[in-house]
Amino acid sequence: MLNFTLKQLRYVEATGRLGSIARAAADLNISQSSITAAIDALEMQIGYDLFIRTPAKGVRITPEGGETMRSIRRFIDQSNHFATEIQHETAEGDTLGSVRIACYATAAPSLLPPILKSFTQSHPHLKINLLEGNMQTLLTFLDEGEADMAFTYGQYVVSGRHEFESLFDAPPYALLPADDPLAAETSVSLADLSTRPMIMLDLPYTKDYFTKLFYQRGLEPNLVHSSRSAEIIRALVAGGYGFSILNICPPDYQKDDTLFRVMPIRDALTVPNFGIATLSGVRQPRMVKAFIEKCLELQNNGIFADLVISN
């Protein structure tokens, strides 16, 4: 059986995170020898090196050490949650706690505010930490213990490693300039769109999904511009530079009809499902479980309906 302390693990985690024994010692306000002793003791117990140590250049995590460091971060995170949960309640009877949320960047501005507003009404002392990212970075935040949950698309979670709670289907829709003749229709086809210049949301996995929509119909999109920002894409569409395809629709997109039109795509073959991913086999802190339960309650109340464009 391995014999280590939480303090030793914190020393090792800080070294990996900061890439230097000296910086870890300064960050934790302890001696470098204490850091070194903790690393040596753990490496001796596990039987392999966590770090490659280079004088004057710091440390690098070994391939074997990478997974161990992720496990250490998750263990420390669970310990922090435990410490928070056993603290006393506030004078008003509200349980103290925190939730770390990773969210797909293009969805966050529309999705999170109504959820946070509803949840903080019943938990006013809750501490929320938000991380935004693309489909790739969201799961990294989750796997490395930086987030308790990730709002993402179900098709990207890894079976056996993640659990997924569905919130809603998010059919793709077209964002068209207001003066495009197609804007007068009730819906558009991918064949219609393939004849027009496309402005691509160029994010990992996202670009592949949008181009696949055309390939599934034997079509080729006419890509002329790209951006990693949904707001820049909105501005380019409003300026008449082309159309774009997105999934989650901010409510104001449907109101700003002097600049562009939001149009359902009637023949898309792949409709992704949006929801909450968590790590499999991890007992979630009660505040995290309560947050997920609130999201499912809001789903049942139809609060996400305005984010979806369907035929």
KAZIRA-V327753 format. One record per backbone hydrogen bond with DSSP energy under -0.5 kcal/mol. NH is the residue of the N-H (numbers start at 1). CO is the residue of the C=O. If there is no record, write none. Layout:
NH_CO ; NH_CO
//
This chain:
4_2 ; 9_5 ; 10_6 ; 11_7 ; 12_8 ; 13_9 ; 14_10 ; 15_11 ; 16_12 ; 17_13 ; 18_14 ; 19_15 ; 20_15 ; 24_20 ; 25_21 ; 26_22 ; 27_23 ; 28_24 ; 29_25 ; 30_25 ; 35_31 ; 36_32 ; 37_33 ; 38_34 ; 39_35 ; 40_36 ; 41_37 ; 42_38 ; 43_39 ; 44_40 ; 45_41 ; 46_42 ; 47_43 ; 48_43 ; 52_60 ; 53_51 ; 54_52 ; 54_58 ; 57_54 ; 58_54 ; 59_19 ; 60_52 ; 62_50 ; 66_62 ; 67_63 ; 68_64 ; 69_65 ; 70_66 ; 71_67 ; 72_68 ; 73_69 ; 74_70 ; 75_71 ; 76_72 ; 77_73 ; 78_74 ; 79_75 ; 80_76 ; 81_77 ; 82_78 ; 83_79 ; 84_80 ; 85_81 ; 86_82 ; 87_84 ; 90_94 ; 93_90 ; 99_127 ; 101_99 ; 101_129 ; 102_149 ; 103_131 ; 104_151 ; 105_133 ; 107_104 ; 108_104 ; 109_105 ; 110_107 ; 111_107 ; 112_108 ; 113_108 ; 115_111 ; 116_112 ; 117_113 ; 118_114 ; 119_115 ; 120_116 ; 121_117 ; 122_118 ; 122_119 ; 123_119 ; 126_123 ; 127_97 ; 128_126 ; 129_99 ; 131_101 ; 133_103 ; 135_204 ; 138_134 ; 139_135 ; 140_136 ; 141_137 ; 142_138 ; 143_139 ; 144_140 ; 145_142 ; 146_141 ; 147_141 ; 148_100 ; 149_100 ; 150_277 ; 151_102 ; 152_150 ; 152_275 ; 154_273 ; 156_153 ; 157_154 ; 159_157 ; 160_162 ; 161_158 ; 162_158 ; 163_278 ; 165_276 ; 166_164 ; 167_274 ; 168_274 ; 170_272 ; 173_246 ; 174_263 ; 175_244 ; 176_174 ; 176_261 ; 178_259 ; 180_177 ; 183_180 ; 184_181 ; 185_182 ; 188_264 ; 193_189 ; 194_190 ; 195_191 ; 195_192 ; 196_193 ; 198_222 ; 199_243 ; 200_198 ; 200_225 ; 202_200 ; 202_227 ; 203_201 ; 206_204 ; 207_203 ; 209_205 ; 210_206 ; 211_207 ; 212_208 ; 213_209 ; 214_210 ; 214_211 ; 215_211 ; 216_212 ; 217_214 ; 218_215 ; 219_214 ; 222_196 ; 223_221 ; 224_198 ; 225_198 ; 227_200 ; 230_228 ; 233_229 ; 234_230 ; 235_231 ; 236_232 ; 237_233 ; 238_234 ; 239_235 ; 240_237 ; 241_236 ; 243_197 ; 244_175 ; 246_173 ; 249_307 ; 250_248 ; 253_250 ; 254_250 ; 254_251 ; 255_252 ; 256_252 ; 257_255 ; 259_256 ; 260_256 ; 261_176 ; 263_174 ; 263_261 ; 264_186 ; 265_172 ; 266_188 ; 266_264 ; 268_265 ; 271_269 ; 272_170 ; 272_270 ; 274_168 ; 275_152 ; 276_165 ; 277_150 ; 278_163 ; 280_161 ; 282_279 ; 283_281 ; 284_282 ; 289_285 ; 290_286 ; 291_287 ; 292_288 ; 293_289 ; 294_290 ; 295_291 ; 296_292 ; 297_293 ; 298_294 ; 299_295 ; 300_296 ; 301_297 ; 302_299 ; 303_298 ; 305_302 ; 307_304 ; 308_305 ; 310_308
//
